[in-house]
Amino acid sequence: MGGRRLKRRPLSGERGPGHPELSHYRESLGQRNGLRNTGNTANIGYGFAAGELTDGQILVLSGGSRGLARPLTGHNTDNGTGGMVTYGGNALSLAQGDWFVVLPPNTNFRYLGMVFNDAAGNLAPFYRERGLTTWRNPAPLASGAINGYTLVDLGLVAPPTARQLMGFAAAVSGYDLKLAVSYDGSSPALLLHGTPPANDFQGVRGAMPFACRVLEGHKLYLNNDNTANQAVNITGWRE
């Protein structure tokens, strides 16, 4: 799956009317969010019926609050250029152009998860069972030497709703396998370290699996002590 251009696609099951509404963020007045069109070129309104989305959720897909959700407490009925939605809970960090999706109330909507499109707009092959999604083929996250804890974006290997990440680290050409995962950028939360076997297997000389949590902002700190011939691949995630 290397080199693919991926877009996230919410996966939903519907019981009667109700579907996700995708929008750009425009501006904030307290915890009231203005809406932009999908090209981020103009303000819009959706013309929702009064109370139609109350008790739904806002799920942020990009920017500083990526992966965070808040209860939708109200919205206006503007159908021109002044559409606004209001949310509760802690304030989100949003900038103009950030993507968010509005998930309608549970009375007519059930969120099943989020998967990826490939470069052709088709669903990238995956398996899903009881909240666990796995790639049919592992997705590359990092390769080569990483000198010190480096913040790595997870946008091409797991959706912003992912809370746990699964994968494996591998080494080639007889190099020691090394990977440190950190949640704070200074100390390891997870360590992998192994000497290489005598022979190659499936193109590598040593591999180890791992699972870790996902930080807010949808990133992780990785470090392999500036060691060459390393690879980190993601096999799946839990939401």
N, C-alpha and C positions, 0 to 999 in steps of 0.2 A: 504493500500500500504506500510505498515511498513516493514522494513527489505529487501526491494527490492534492487537489484543492477541495477542501471540505466545507460544507455548510451544514449547520445543525438543523434538524427537522424534528419538531415536537411530534410525538406519537400519541394519538388519542383514541379513545373508544367513546362513542356517543350513544346516548339514550334519549332520543328526542332532540329538540333544537339545542343549539349551543356549540360553539367552536372557538378555538383560540384566535385572538386578534393580535396581530403583530404590528408594532409601531416603533418609530423613533421618538426619543424623548426631546422635548423642545425647551422647556424652562420649568422652574419650580417656584411656586408661591406657597411657602411653608411645605406641607406635604401633599400639595396639589400639583400634578404633573401635566404640562401641556404636551400635545401630540404633534408629530411631524409625519409627512408622507414617507414611503419606503425609500425614495431617492434622497431624502433629507434636503429637499429643495423648497418646501413650503409648509406652512402650518395647516392643519386639517382638523375637521370634526367628523365623528362617526355617526352622529344622529341616533345614539342608543335611546331606547325607551327608558323612562324614569325608573331607576332601581333595577334595571335589567342585569347588571353585572355586580351589584352589591353582594358582598360575602364571597366573591371570587378571590383571585390572587393576582398580584403582579409578580412576574418572574423575570429578572434582569439577565440578559444574554451577553452583554458586553460592557466594557468600562470598569470603573473602580469597584462596583458592587456586583460584578458578574457572578451568577449562581445564587444570589440572594432572592428570597421571596418575601412579600408582605401582603397582609390582608387588604383587599380592596373595599374601602368603606363608603365610597360614593363616586358619582360622576355626573357631568352635565349632559344635556341632550343636544348640544350644538352640532349642527350639520354643515357648518361653514369652515371657518379657520380658527375657531376657539375651543376645540375639544379639550377637556380636562378630566383627569381621574384623580381620586384622592385615596391615599393609603394610610394604614395605621402602623403601629410599632415604631422601631427606631428609624431615624432618617437614613435614606440611601444616599450614596455619593454618586451623583449622575451629572453628565455633561451633555450638551446638545449633540445629537447624533447617536447616543447610546441606544442600543436595541433593547426592548422589553416586550414580553408577551403577556396578554391578559388572559388568565384562565377563568372561564365562567364558573358559577357556583356548582357545587357537587350534585345538586338536584337534577342536572341534565348533562353532566360532564364528568368523565373520569380520566385522570392523567395516568398514562401507562409508562411513560419514559421518553427519552430523547435519543435519537440516533443521528447518523451522518449521511449526507449526500456525497457522491463522488463527483469528479470533475464534469461528468456528463449529465449530472442532475438525477442520477439513479441512487437508490439506497445502497450504501456501501455494505457488503455482506457482513452479517452479524448473527449471533445467537442470543436469545434472551429467555431467562427462566427465573421467576421469583426474585425479581429485582436485580439480578446479575446479568450484565450484558458483556459478551465477549466478542472480540474481533474474530472473523474466520481466519485471517492472517494477522500476526502481530503488527502493531503500528510503531514505527521508529520514533523515539522521543529525543535521544541524544546519541552522539557518537564521537569517538576520538578523545583527546585529552581535555579535561575540565580542571583548570587550575584554581582551586579554592571554591568555596560555596558560591554557586551561580544560580540566580533565579531563572527558572525555565518555565515558559508558558505551556499550558496543557491543552491549548485550544484546538490542536489537530489530532489529539489522541483520545479525548474524553469530553463529554458535554459539560457545560457550566453547572449542571445539577449534580455532577458526580461528587460523592463524599468519600469514597474509598477507591484506590487505584491498585490494580494488579499488573504485574509484569515480570520481566527477568532481565538480568544483566549478563553479558557475555564478553569473552575476550578471545582474541585470535593471535596467531603467530607466536605462541609460547609465552605471552605476557601474563603476569598475575592478573586475576580478576579483582577489580576494586570498584566499589560504589558506596558512597555515603549519602544518605538522604537526611535533610535537616528541615525542621519546621520554623527555626528562628534565624538561620543563616550563620550560626556560630558553633553549634554543637550538634553531633549526629543523633538522630532519632532512630536510625536504622543503618546497619553496616553489613556489607558483603565483602568478603576477602578470601580468595582461594588461589592456590598454586595450580598451574596448568597441568592437565593430564598429558600422558606421553604422546597421544595421537589425536588428530582432529576427529570430530563427529558432527555431521551436519554443518560443516563449514566453520566450526568454532572449536577452541581448546579450553572448554570450561564455561559453565553457565549456572546461575543460581536464581531461583524465583524470589519475589518479594511482594508484599502488600503494605500500603501505607495510606494515611489519611490525605485529603486534599485541603490545602490552605484556602482561606477566603481570598478572593481575587483569582482563584483557579490557577495557582502556580505552585512550584516546589523548588527547594534549594537542592542542587546536586553537586557532588564533588568526587573526583577520582584521583586526587593528588597528582594531577598533570600527567597521567599515565596514558600512553598511546594505545591504539588498537582495542578500544573498549566500545561497547554498544549497550544502550538501554532501550528495551522494547516494551510496549504496553500490550497486554493481552486482554484487558477488560476493566470494568468499573462497576461499582454499586452506587445507586442514587439514594 
